[in-house]
Amino acid sequence: MGNLIKVLTRDIDNNGGNFFLDFENAQPSQSETDVWEKVNQVLTEAQVILEDLQSYKGAGEEIRQAIQNPSVEGVQEKAWSAVVPLVIKLKTFYEFSQKLETSLQCLLDVLTSSSSTPTQHLEQKQALARQFAHILHFTLRFDELKMTNPAIQNDFSYYRRTISRMRINNLSSEAGSEVNNELANRMSLFYASATPMLKTLSDATSKFVSDVPIENTTDCLSTMASVCKVMLDTPEYRSRFASEETVLFCLRVMVGVIILYDHVHPAGAFVKTSNIDMKGCIRVLKEQPPSSVEGLLNALRYTTKHLNDETTSKQIKNMLQQN
């Protein structure tokens, strides 16, 4: 373990993804350590962010009471006291997205440099490839949790409405001190997206490829998708995972790189000339227990850019149709 082991027995996809990447145990070499340590700090915080988001209950009842009793000061104060700490939490989530963006660009800098092929980069810098995978895993998990929690946008909308009312009525000179107006506007845009973290990563990757040859990045993404598919599709490699959780991790990473590729590559991931074996990837997803992959299939259905293009084959569209 700990090494990328080339699949020597067969050429599965003809696109460079024929090796095993140890997502569980890969450790940084000396040359990776600087970048690894910076990114590791962010990934450590990512765990806390997910826990906080998972336990986010919202102030729905307090807000309902406040709307129904607009002239009862005690009810208004109770709602405000409930919402302010939640908004501070939402501000932390938003600020974390910017740290994640910086980490992604650090990793892309190394993993897409012209000095080696994508396969060589993944082989020689496996600990950084593992961190890249963790960023994608976090992104999809964050967005899944956000999508199923309407309280987030409701709480923030109530906060902004209340701030506006306070300012108009000169009720408080400190109204909105938790989040200034410019930051509130940026947070509104962030949370308005169905998949805010994915949008952050897609925008960051698009910005990154505007300064470097785009194929360096798209080749890296397609190779990573292929690596995941090969590992999931090959019993002798899948059996190396110490935990079943790694299977879900691998599925999430595969979907994450497909979505990123689809947003960054001009023709997208679904076109015939794509370097990603989309039919194979969708098949692997559909072979898993439906309860564990429905969210990932929905991510391909609703957060990709090119699925509904005319260039996407009917077979792929049919494979992704909901039963």
N, C-alpha and C positions, 0 to 999 in steps of 0.2 A: 504494500500500500504506500501511499505518499508519492508515488510516481505516476506519470502518465504512461500507460502500457499500450503500445500500438496493437490494434487488432490485426494480426498478421494473416488470419485464416481466410478472410474474405473482404472484398471491397464493397462495403454496404451502400454507400451513397455517391461514390465518385467525387466527393467534394471536400475532402480533407478532414472530416470529422471522425476518423476511425481510430479513436483511442479512448482509454478510460481515464477520467479525471476524478481524483479522490477529493470529493467535496467535503468529506468528513475530517480528514487528517492533514491535508497539505499545509506545510509550514514554510515560512519565508526563508529564502537563501540570503546571503549577506547583501547582494546587490538589490534585493527587494525590500530590505528592512525599513529604509526611510519612508517610502511611500506606504508600506504595509502598516507602520505604526500610526501614521496620520489617519489613514482610513479606518483603522481598527478603533480609534477613539470614537469616530462617528458611528460605526456599527454597534459599539457598546451602548451608545445613547439610543440607537434605533430600537433596541429591545425595550427600553424604558418607554419610548414613544408608543410602541405597539401595546404595551400593557396599559398605559394611560388611556389610549384610544379605546381599547377593549372594555375598560371599566367606565367609559364616558356615558353618563346617564341623562344628562341634559336637565333643563329647568322647565320642562313642558308644563307641569301642573302649576308652578308659581306664575308662569307667564299667562296661562289661561285665566287664573284668578285675577291677575293685574288688569287684563283686558276687560274682564267682566265687571270689575270694580274700579273704574278709572279715577273716582274721586276719593277712594279710601287710602289715605296716605300710608298706613301701616302695611297694606297689601302691596302697594307699589314698592315700598322699601324692601319688603321681603323678596320680591322678584328681583330687584336690582342687586341685592346682596347675594342671591343665588347665581345670577348671571355673570357678575364681574369675575369671580375666580375661574369660571369656565372659559371666558374670553381670554384670560391670561394663558390658559392651557392651549387654546386654539392658536394664540400668538406663538407659543413655543413650537407647536407642530409646524406652523408656517415657516418660522425661522430655521427649523431643522431641515426643511426642504431645500433651503439655500446651501446648508452644509453638505447635504447629499449631492447636490449639483456639483459642488467643488470637488468632492471625493470622486465622483464619476469621471470628471474631466482629468483628474490626476491619473486614474487607472487607464483611461483611454489613451492618454499621452504615451504610456509605457506599452500597452498591449497592441497599439496600432502603428507604432513607429515603423518606418520603412526598413529598419535594419534587419528584420527577419520576417518570415511568412507568419500568418496567423497561427498555423499549426505549431511552428517553432516557439512563438511567444507563449502559447498555452502550455507547451511542453516544458519550457525553461522557467516560466514565471507562474507556476501553478497556484501558488498562494495568492497572488494578485487576481488570477482568474477566479479563484474561489471567493474572494472579496467582491468581485464584480457580480458574481452569482448571488451573493448575499444581498447586495443592493437591489437587484431585480426582485428577489424573493420578498424583501421588505416592502418594495414599491407595490407589488400586486396585493400583498396582505393588507397594507395600509388602505389601499383603495377599496378592497372588498369590505373592510370594516366601515369605512366612511360611507360607501354607497348604501349600506343597510342601516344607517343611523341618521334619520332626518333631523334629529335634535340639533345637530351641529349647525346647519344653516338657519334653523329657526332661532336658536339662541343668539347667533351673531346678528341676524336681522333685527331681533328685538333690541339688542344692545345699541345698534346704530340708530334705530328709530327713537329710542329713549334719549340718546345723546343729543340728537337733533332737537327734540322737544325741550330738553334742559337748556340748550343754548338759546333757542328762540325765546324762552321764558326767563332767561338769565337766572336760572335756578342754582347754577353751580359754576364757579369759575374753573373748577377742576374737572368738569365733565369731559370724559374721554381721555383722561391722563394716562390710562392703562395702554391705550392704543391711539396714536395720533392719527389725524385724518388721512394723511398720505399712506400710512401703513394699513389703515382700515380699508382703503380703496384696493390696495394690493391683495390684502387678505380676502376681500370680497371676490375678486377675480379668481383667486386660487380655489376657494371653496365652491364657487359656481360651477367649476368643472366636475363632471361625474367621476373622473379619475385624476385628481389633482397631482399626485406624486408622479404618475405616469406622464402627465403633460409636462411636468417639470423636467423629467429625464429626457423626454422626446425633444423638448425645446433646447435643452443643454447639448444634446447630441447633434442636433441640426446646426447649432451655433458652432460646435466643435468642428464639424466637417466643412464648414465654410472657410476654414483656414488651412485645411490639410486635404490631401487627395481622398475623396469620398470612399473609393474602393478599399482603402486600408481599413476603414471602420466597418463598412458593410461586410467585408470578407471575415473580419473578426466576429461579427454578430452571427453570420451564417455558419461559421465553423463551430461556434458555441452551441447553436441550435442543433447542429448535427451531432456533436459530442453527446448532448443530453439524449437525443433520440436513440443513438447507438447504445448508450448505457441502459436505457429503459427497455430496449428491444432485444437485448442479448442476455439470455438467462445467466450465462456464466459471469457476466459483469454486474448485472443487477444483484446477483446473489452476494456480491462483495459488500454491499451496503450493510453496515452494522445495524441500521435502524430503518423501519418502514417509513419513518418521517422523511428520510432522505429521498424516497421515491417521490413524495409529494413536492419536496423541495426542488427536485430535478424537473418535474413537470412544470412547476411555476417558472423556473428559470428558462426553460425551453419556450414557454409562451411569452415571457417577458422579452426575450431577445427577438422573437418573431415580430412582436408589436413594434419594438424599437426599429428593427430593420424596415418594417413596412412604412414607418413614418419618415425615415431618413433617406431610403433609396428612392430615386425619382419614379421608378416603375413599380415599386412595392414588392411585397413578399409573395403575392399570389399569381403573378404573371408566369408564363411557361418558362421564361429564361431565368427566373429567380434561382439563386444558389441554394435555396432552402427547399428540401423535399416536403412541401406542404401536405401532400396527401399522406405521406408516411407519418408526419408529426400528428396530424388529426387522427389517423388510425390508432396511433399509440395512446392518445388521449381517450379515445372512445373504448379502448380495451380495459380501462380502469373502472373501478366501481363508480357509477354515475354520481353518487353523492359527493365524491371527492374531487370531481373534475367539472361539474356543471358551471361553477363560477369561472373556471379557466376557459371553457368553451364559449361562455358569454363574453369574456374579455376579447376573444378572437372575433366574435360576431359583432360586438358593439364598439370596441375601442381601436380597431385597426382603421386604416385610412383607405385602403384600396380593395377591400373584399367585394364591394358592389360594382367595381369597374367592369366595363365590357370585356377587358382582357382576362378576367378571372374565369376559369373554366366552369361549366355547369356542374361538373362532377364535384369540384371543391365546394361550390355553393350548396349543392345538395347534401354533401357530407356535414356541413355546418348548420343545416336547417334543423330547427327544433322539432322533435317528434310530436 
